[in-house]
Amino acid sequence: MAELKYLFQPLKIGTMEVKNRLVFPPMGPGFPADDEGCVTPQLTEYFVERARGGAGMLTLGDSAVHPSGRAGAATIALWDDKFVPALGTMIRAVHNHGAKFGIELMHGGVQSHLEQTMGPSGVPALAMIDAPAREMSVEEIEECVGAFGKAAERSVEAGFDFIEVHAAHGYLINEFLTPYFNRRNDEYGGSFDKRIRFLLDVVREIRNKVGDETPIGVRINGDDFLEEEGWTLADTCRLAPILEEQGVNYLSVSAGVYGALRIITASMYEEQGAFVYLAEEVKKHISIPVIAVGRIKSPIMADKIIMEGKADLVAMGRAQIADPELAGKAKRGETTEIRPCIAECRGCIETAYRQEQAGGPYTGITCAVNARVGREYLIKDTRDDKKSTARKVLVAGAGCAGLECARVAAFAGHKVIVCEGRGRIGGQLRWAAMMPKRQEIGDILPWYERQLNKLGVEIRLNTTVDEALLDQINPEILVLATGALPEVPLGHIKGLENVKDLELLMVDELLEEEKLTGDSVLVIGGDQIGLQVADYLSEQGERVYVTEQGAYFAEKMATNDRFYLRQRIRQKSVKLYRNVREIEILPVDEVWVVTDKGREKLPQIDTIVFASASRPNIFLAEVAERKGIETHIIGDAGGVAGEEQGMVLASIAGGYEAGRRI
């Protein structure tokens, strides 16, 4: 068991004593407010569960101080007294578990979700928002400063322990700091001293409203990661002592602007602890506590960051979404029991983003590995809550859908047997973990092995479920988690009968058997599997071409993941073809691609990998139906054409729901 000597030491921030240095940072989960715009039990229980788990400090994020600054339809509103009572109810519920609870005050600036936004100079947002922007008047700036002060006053009245000012990520205060957005030539723009004025005015106004007893923190970018005219680490180190002089009690050092060279919510393509170096440098210039953020998912890493003096506190956001009990498990030395965040981004950030882009309905975030996220107020998972009658359950297939179903069913008290035809668990997740920079996606598998072992689930490897085995086990319930079988997409390929020396491989053959290919490879299928396979092959030195029938590549991937993957394959000169109508193979093994732009011959292709079409593997369903066995079909066995299919998020969610129904 890992001994954590530093993470669970108390710390004083201003007048506030924090029981440990583990922070649940401000992250807008996107849960809708009620008809009055107030927080609901859904958001309250989401925070209560993380507080119960043992985090020392939690922050309610994205709380707008003015109607002109809403960063999304689910943004917490703080511009009216009517919002205070519901916040008070939430705060009391969190305080019951000994955590300090604060609120992040922000104005969305040109990243507000409005038909027209406003910012320091009318420069529009780089991403996320497609709306014209206008320059703020001095009177509007002063009104915003006042709005921050009034919102802080309401926050203290509601009962929050501390105030955090959002000055990062391309929102209004960050826009004033950043030369790209701030092109003013008055007292709020131009020189460094003028660009920081708005933030300093906000800090002074808040301090004036809340007094000296309430700690004030600032969340600031250590680097905007803009190509030019960005706010830099040198700027932050220059500003940090000024903020300390103004009475700021801590700094949370984040990074990035939406649309910049690096993504704010880093995917698995970024190294763990990717932004810690920023906090480490800022800490050298001030004596107040510094919070490090950015892809910190291991409490062992968090403890080391503090031990090495790189930061005073560590924010672990997505890690505590994946496992709300992370803090308690870490404190008890049970680090291997922590359900790991796999940094896939599809459940948390991407789900909320897609809801926003679609205009709702808003249900908020979820999590690829924790299907209860956002439903903590509806679903209570306790070991005492067993089913009244234990049933015998056979799960066919040990991919992530089958593993999750087995875990939940066994947790409810059922007798569960898992049979897997291969010699190891994991299904396609094993292949996914073979892709460059994506090994982390397989971190959930050892956790499943430990959980199923603790719950007494029997796992039989190298065991294919057939009619004879059904008769032998005689289950009351059969769960088909047998996945999908890859197919050749015959509809738009002509001339396969002409193939002579071309090597044809299904994607499962390529990965399962780790087959070698020729030097020039065509990958047919440009969704997430196809692009990841292209990355995998190009990493081995092959020339790779990818064809996709649709207009977009890797649509099922989270934007954050796709951003980095597209960068990687672009740097390795992978050639992509979209809107492909036909692929023609001539008798001399010539391969031609037909798109809406015309017909193009590919250079000498040695190998074709089929990475697009597949069909559900559900032959057992008919056998089970004939025998009268209650059957549930989950994961890719339940269908492969939907937007969510073929994803860890959908598979685990389907397994979770099936396990609860049993």
Secondary structure, 3 states (H helix, E strand, C coil): CCCCCCCCCCEEECCEEECCCEEECCCCCCCCCCCCCCCCHHHHHHHHHHHHCCCCEEEEEEEECCHHHCCCCCCEECCCHHHHHHHHHHHHHHHCCCCEEEEEEECCHHHCCCCCEEECCCCCCCCCCCCCEEECCHHHHHHHHHHHHHHHHHHHHHCCCEEEEEECECCHHHHHHCCCCCCCCCCCCCCHHHHCHHHHHHHHHHHHHHCCCCCEEEEEECCCCCCCCCCCHHHHHHHHHHHHHCCCCEEEEECCECCCCCCCCCCCCCCCCCCHHHHHHHHCCCCCCEEECCCCCCHHHHHHHHHCCCCCEEECHHHHHHCCCHHHHHHCCCHHHCCCCCCCCCCCHHHHHHHHHHCCCCCCCCCCCCCCCCCCCCCCCCCCCCCCCCCEEEEECCCHHHHHHHHHHHHCCCEEEEECCCCCCCCHHHHHCCCCCCHHHHHHHHHHHHHHHHCCCEEECCCCCCHHHHHHHCCCEEEECCCEEECCCHHHEECHHHCCCCEEEEHHHHHHCCCCCCCEEEEECCCHHHHHHHHHHHHCCCEEEEECCCCCCCCCCCHHHHHHHHHHHHHCCCEEECCEEEEEECCCCCEEEEECCEEEECCCCCEEEECCCEEECCHHHHHHHHCCCEEEECHHHHCCCCCCCCCHHHHHHHHHHHHHHC
